[in-house]
């Protein structure tokens, strides 16, 4: 049943994806949209719909255990994620902001913000390595033992619950005997609703929830275990089937390829009077011969098909018969698929699919060997023909005997004809061949490997000893709590720029950091982001987000902060060696995150006296050079954090970091969630005696770091034990909170003003004031004047 459910969910996602592609790629291209707002709404609609598809697919990918299905779903997931990132990039370019507010779009689609926000499972799916899964089974207890414990506890709970229900029913009967039946029924219903709503204060309900959670964890662990087991079996089967195909079908493949290539030689010679030049290996070798078709050939084929269709067009009953056959064929295919699914109850791999996939791989391997042999054979044929004509041959060429030449001609004369593309071989013969080495005049010098004689282990050991390679803290992206910004669209419609919520920050980092680092395909195809700067007051969670990125993606953490590198690898050569080692290991052990704390120190306008000895600007010139070496295939991300960006040269800072994410103080909704969740996380109970709403109101201006410090000082081990007799109250948190200075409005305004001077901030202001449209014609006039 579960397989059917997830297959149906997969089918629904595929259908919606097909509809989206039809909308994005219509038969007639739509007219260009001049209205920026309308165009952005269209992008936002597509963006939300693609995220919905992604959520469906990631649910299927998370639960399906069939190894081949998982690979197909993963490929679709990568494509959907790449499209989401492309749309995000387009929205940034059109709206000139890293944060987007789509309340109206969600309302139109009848979606809640929760269905739009990426959750923690989203990140886990991203970096879920299908080749090395780790089972999540709890050590020290088997599944059977856990179920027995649950059964014993559940029987005891049911006994207590029956006794309690019997007592309550007796009391209710006594209470409502004298009352009107209608009133009694209403009051009973009210009591039932209150019981459901107040389940959190009911120990029995809490215990039941914990039991259900444990069962769900066991089911999830079982699913993961099956995924590991089925994946291992699949990998073994791939190796066995590949070797079998190579031994059984390899010889026939070689013979067929050689026959086809020899026939191509003969047909080209018959058509042009000379043998063709063999395609280069970098162009595809002999695969190019049978794959290429010129436009004239395609047009001829299309015209021939159209003519054939017009002459043999089925009419009336014949047309219905054809349609009936097609429908029957589809039904038969569905029945066959259903049978295969019903037989494969355990969701093991399909051997025939492995054979089909690996035939192509083996054919590509064999083609390389065949190409080498046939190039040599073609050279011999050419030499034989040249000698027959009395032409001159090169001194180093081999002279073929008349007998061998005669054999080649007879061999070719009786060769069976194949349906090959004659015209393409004519084109290959006539077209001028590229000369090797003529693509670029000067070859780029390869970077010298300063540690070519050292092993990866020794490099890692040295970086760990120097404190440049660190272990990331065990925090997840879901631990960065915050509420959705509900008024973003309304504020922007009234020309008020809203401050992003903590949920918006989490969303942006999922797109810019976690998605690309978690998937090699996405990183290569999506818009390349090499460096991100997180700017915000102290305590907003910048460092936590860096560690969360590493945990979610399994990335290694390198620390190149100015204070951490001070005094290490002195001198110019030492600096070059340090950067070389860090970036070399980061590439080899990708995904990797290179963290630069206090990033403003590297680009100080003026270095403070107390920091001159630390030389914080030593990486200012060399680090941007190393950044340029990061390519699309390198899953390496530089993340800088700064609490004082105003002290840095903004031009150099923006040149280094292509994405600047402004992290503000938490709003009321985020503070409410933070107080509630963090108190529970530290062992406190949130009861009616604790007014969380008041705490959220009075803590305006305080950061998540401040709130954590206050909770840690109040919710101690001793206070946790006293909660049964004396519940927590809001008054207990007021005094510790008052001792901490908040982030004042002036500081946040200064950060907003600084961000307005960044390239994206400037574009945003110009677009808001309408100057962007006015500047275009003015620049054109100035350009004309300059030419005169």
Rosetta blueprint (number, residue, H / E / L):
1 X L
2 X H
3 X H
4 X H
5 X H
6 X H
7 X H
8 X H
9 X H
10 X H
11 X H
12 X H
13 X H
14 X H
15 X H
16 X H
17 X H
18 X H
19 X H
20 X H
21 X H
22 X H
23 X H
24 X H
25 X L
26 X L
27 X L
28 X L
29 X L
30 X L
31 X L
32 X L
33 X L
34 X L
35 X L
36 X H
37 X H
38 X H
39 X H
40 X H
41 X H
42 X H
43 X H
44 X H
45 X H
46 X H
47 X H
48 X H
49 X H
50 X H
51 X H
52 X H
53 X H
54 X H
55 X H
56 X H
57 X H
58 X H
59 X H
60 X H
61 X H
62 X H
63 X H
64 X L
65 X L
66 X L
67 X H
68 X H
69 X H
70 X H
71 X H
72 X H
73 X H
74 X H
75 X H
76 X H
77 X H
78 X H
79 X H
80 X H
81 X H
82 X H
83 X H
84 X H
85 X H
86 X H
87 X H
88 X H
89 X H
90 X H
91 X H
92 X H
93 X H
94 X H
95 X H
96 X L
97 X L
98 X L
99 X L
100 X L
101 X L
102 X L
103 X H
104 X H
105 X H
106 X H
107 X H
108 X H
109 X L
110 X L
111 X L
112 X L
113 X H
114 X H
115 X H
116 X H
117 X L
118 X L
119 X L
120 X H
121 X H
122 X H
123 X H
124 X H
125 X H
126 X H
127 X L
128 X L
129 X L
130 X L
131 X L
132 X L
133 X L
134 X L
135 X L
136 X L
137 X L
138 X L
139 X L
140 X L
141 X L
142 X L
143 X H
144 X H
145 X H
146 X H
147 X H
148 X H
149 X H
150 X H
151 X H
152 X H
153 X H
154 X H
155 X H
156 X H
157 X H
158 X H
159 X H
160 X H
161 X H
162 X H
163 X H
164 X H
165 X H
166 X H
167 X H
168 X H
169 X H
170 X H
171 X H
172 X H
173 X H
174 X H
175 X H
176 X H
177 X L
178 X L
179 X L
180 X L
181 X H
182 X H
183 X H
184 X H
185 X H
186 X H
187 X H
188 X H
189 X H
190 X H
191 X H
192 X H
193 X H
194 X H
195 X H
196 X H
197 X H
198 X L
199 X H
200 X H
201 X H
202 X L
203 X H
204 X H
205 X H
206 X H
207 X H
208 X H
209 X H
210 X H
211 X H
212 X H
213 X H
214 X H
215 X H
216 X H
217 X H
218 X H
219 X H
220 X H
221 X H
222 X H
223 X H
224 X H
225 X H
226 X H
227 X H
228 X H
229 X H
230 X H
231 X H
232 X H
233 X H
234 X H
235 X H
236 X H
237 X H
238 X H
239 X H
240 X H
241 X H
242 X H
243 X H
244 X H
245 X H
246 X H
247 X H
248 X H
249 X H
250 X H
251 X H
252 X H
253 X H
254 X H
255 X H
256 X H
257 X H
258 X H
259 X H
260 X H
261 X H
262 X H
263 X H
264 X H
265 X H
266 X H
267 X H
268 X H
269 X H
270 X H
271 X H
272 X H
273 X L
274 X L
275 X L
276 X L
277 X L
278 X L
279 X L
280 X L
281 X H
282 X H
283 X H
284 X L
285 X L
286 X L
287 X H
288 X H
289 X H
290 X H
291 X H
292 X L
293 X L
294 X L
295 X H
296 X H
297 X H
298 X H
299 X H
300 X H
301 X H
302 X H
303 X H
304 X H
305 X H
306 X H
307 X H
308 X H
309 X H
310 X H
311 X H
312 X L
313 X L
314 X L
315 X L
316 X L
317 X H
318 X H
319 X H
320 X H
321 X H
322 X H
323 X H
324 X H
325 X H
326 X H
327 X H
328 X H
329 X H
330 X H
331 X H
332 X H
333 X H
334 X H
335 X H
336 X H
337 X H
338 X H
339 X H
340 X H
341 X H
342 X H
343 X H
344 X L
345 X L
346 X L
347 X L
348 X L
349 X L
350 X L
351 X H
352 X H
353 X H
354 X H
355 X H
356 X H
357 X H
358 X H
359 X H
360 X H
361 X H
362 X H
363 X H
364 X H
365 X H
366 X H
367 X H
368 X H
369 X H
370 X H
371 X H
372 X H
373 X H
374 X H
375 X H
376 X H
377 X H
378 X H
379 X H
380 X H
381 X H
382 X H
383 X H
384 X H
385 X H
386 X H
387 X H
388 X H
389 X H
390 X L
391 X L
392 X L
393 X L
394 X L
395 X L
396 X L
397 X L
398 X L
399 X L
400 X L
401 X L
402 X H
403 X H
404 X H
405 X H
406 X H
407 X H
408 X H
409 X H
410 X H
411 X H
412 X H
413 X H
414 X L
415 X L
416 X L
417 X L
418 X L
419 X L
420 X L
421 X L
422 X H
423 X H
424 X H
425 X H
426 X H
427 X H
428 X H
429 X H
430 X H
431 X L
432 X L
433 X L
434 X L
435 X L
436 X L
437 X L
438 X L
439 X L
440 X L
441 X L
442 X L
443 X L
444 X L
445 X L
446 X L
447 X L
448 X L
449 X L
450 X L
451 X L
452 X L
453 X L
454 X L
455 X L
456 X H
457 X H
458 X H
459 X H
460 X H
461 X H
462 X H
463 X H
464 X H
465 X H
466 X L
467 X L
468 X L
469 X E
470 X E
471 X L
472 X L
473 X L
474 X L
475 X L
476 X L
477 X H
478 X H
479 X H
480 X L
481 X L
482 X L
483 X L
484 X L
485 X L
486 X L
487 X L
488 X H
489 X H
490 X H
491 X H
492 X H
493 X H
494 X L
495 X L
496 X L
497 X L
498 X L
499 X L
500 X L
501 X L
502 X H
503 X H
504 X H
505 X H
506 X H
507 X H
508 X H
509 X H
510 X H
511 X H
512 X H
513 X H
514 X H
515 X H
516 X H
517 X H
518 X H
519 X L
520 X H
521 X H
522 X H
523 X H
524 X H
525 X H
526 X L
527 X L
528 X L
529 X L
530 X L
531 X E
532 X E
533 X E
534 X E
535 X E
536 X E
537 X L
538 X L
539 X L
540 X L
541 X L
542 X H
543 X H
544 X H
545 X H
546 X H
547 X H
548 X H
549 X H
550 X H
551 X H
552 X H
553 X H
554 X L
555 X L
556 X E
557 X E
558 X E
559 X E
560 X L
561 X L
562 X H
563 X H
564 X H
565 X H
566 X L
567 X L
568 X L
569 X L
570 X L
571 X H
572 X H
573 X H
574 X H
575 X H
576 X H
577 X H
578 X H
579 X H
580 X H
581 X H
582 X H
583 X H
584 X H
585 X H
586 X H
587 X H
588 X H
589 X L
590 X L
591 X L
592 X E
593 X E
594 X E
595 X E
596 X E
597 X E
598 X L
599 X H
600 X H
601 X H
602 X H
603 X H
604 X E
605 X L
606 X L
607 X L
608 X L
609 X H
610 X H
611 X H
612 X H
613 X H
614 X H
615 X L
616 X L
617 X L
618 X L
619 X L
620 X L
621 X L
622 X H
623 X H
624 X H
625 X H
626 X H
627 X H
628 X H
629 X L
630 X L
631 X L
632 X L
633 X L
634 X L
635 X L
636 X E
637 X E
638 X E
639 X E
640 X E
641 X E
642 X E
643 X L
644 X L
645 X H
646 X H
647 X H
648 X E
649 X L
650 X H
651 X H
652 X H
653 X H
654 X H
655 X H
656 X H
657 X L
658 X L
659 X E
660 X E
661 X E
662 X E
663 X E
664 X L
665 X L
666 X L
667 X L
668 X H
669 X H
670 X H
671 X H
672 X H
673 X H
674 X H
675 X H
676 X H
677 X H
678 X H
679 X H
680 X H
681 X H
682 X L
683 X L
684 X L
685 X L
686 X L
687 X L
688 X L
689 X L
690 X L
691 X L
692 X H
693 X H
694 X H
695 X H
696 X H
697 X H
698 X H
699 X L
700 X L
701 X L
702 X L
703 X L
704 X H
705 X H
706 X H
707 X H
708 X H
709 X H
710 X H
711 X H
712 X H
713 X H
714 X H
715 X L
716 X L
717 X H
718 X H
719 X H
720 X H
721 X H
722 X L
723 X L
724 X L
725 X L
726 X L
727 X L
728 X L
729 X L
730 X L
731 X H
732 X H
733 X H
734 X H
735 X H
736 X H
737 X H
738 X H
739 X L
740 X L
741 X L
742 X L
743 X L
744 X L
745 X H
746 X H
747 X H
748 X H
749 X H
750 X H
751 X H
752 X H
753 X H
754 X H
755 X H
756 X L
757 X L
758 X L
759 X H
760 X H
761 X H
762 X H
763 X H
764 X H
765 X H
766 X H
767 X H
768 X H
769 X H
770 X L
771 X H
772 X H
773 X H
774 X H
775 X H
776 X H
777 X H
778 X H
779 X H
780 X H
781 X H
782 X H
783 X H
784 X H
785 X H
786 X H
787 X H
788 X L
